[in-house]
Amino acid sequence: MSFEWIVKIVSDNWPMFLRGAGMTLLVALLGTIVGAIIGLLVGVIRTIPVPERGPKRAVLKLVNAILSIYIEFFRGTPMIVQAMVIYYGSALAFGFDMDRIFAAIFVVSINTGAYMAEIVRGGIISVDKGQFEAAQAIGMNHVQTMWNVVLPQVIRNILPATGNQFVINIKDTSVLNVISVSELYFTTKSIAGNNFRYFESFFVACVIYFIMTLIVTQILRYIERKLDGPDSYTMVGLETAGKK
């Protein structure tokens, strides 16, 4: 490895690296946000109590079956294959010319949604059943219980997993080069193809990926600490009692 070549590659191509990193962050961020929303909706739907009889039971059974297929399919197939099928397959099968950036965000979103759906479902199940019973006792239906009681707890509990998924998406966007999305990996491959210094070029990309994931991880940890509140505090009542 030549340090001089690394400096030259960075100085000559830093705008391309910057654009590639920006595209990577854009696709990963939007994909994580949309995927988290999808996962939240799917997770809530899959935890709706199924009645013992009636048409509602049949509808929920059908919806749960469809959502289970969606989750298992997108968790059980590589994102690179999903990108090929969705982008090129939609053009061949339906004649639909999908924008590459839209396709990239769409693929990352539905893939993330499949994983987040199980994370959300697990978070809902982990909430104490007594809270569901208490909400029902004061007249709340399932939607009100979820919105006012359960989801605020679930969102806080799944925040680390959501942040971890964001970090994973930053790295996994590299597979989107198969549909010619100009993210960091695709950009680096183009740079390396021009200067034939593959090791040095991808070493620079490796450092950029590390910096991005490190910064995102630190920001998420800061947010988690803020949500947790102070580690130690004195209750007002106890402080007043001590003065007396």
Buried (B, 14 or more C-beta within 10 A) or exposed (E): EEEEBBEBBBEEBEEBBEBBBEBBBBBBBBBBBBBBBBBBBBBBBBBBEEEEEEEEEEEBEEBBEEBEEBBEEBEEEEBBEBBBBBBBBBEEEEEEEBEBBEBBBBBBBBBBBBBBBBBBBBBBEEBEEEEBEEBEEEEBEBEEBBEEBBBEBBBEBBBEBBBBBBBBBBBBBBBBBBBEBBBBBBBBBBBBEEBEBEEBBBBBBEEBBEEBBEEBBEEBEEEEEEEEEEEEEEEEEEEEEEEE
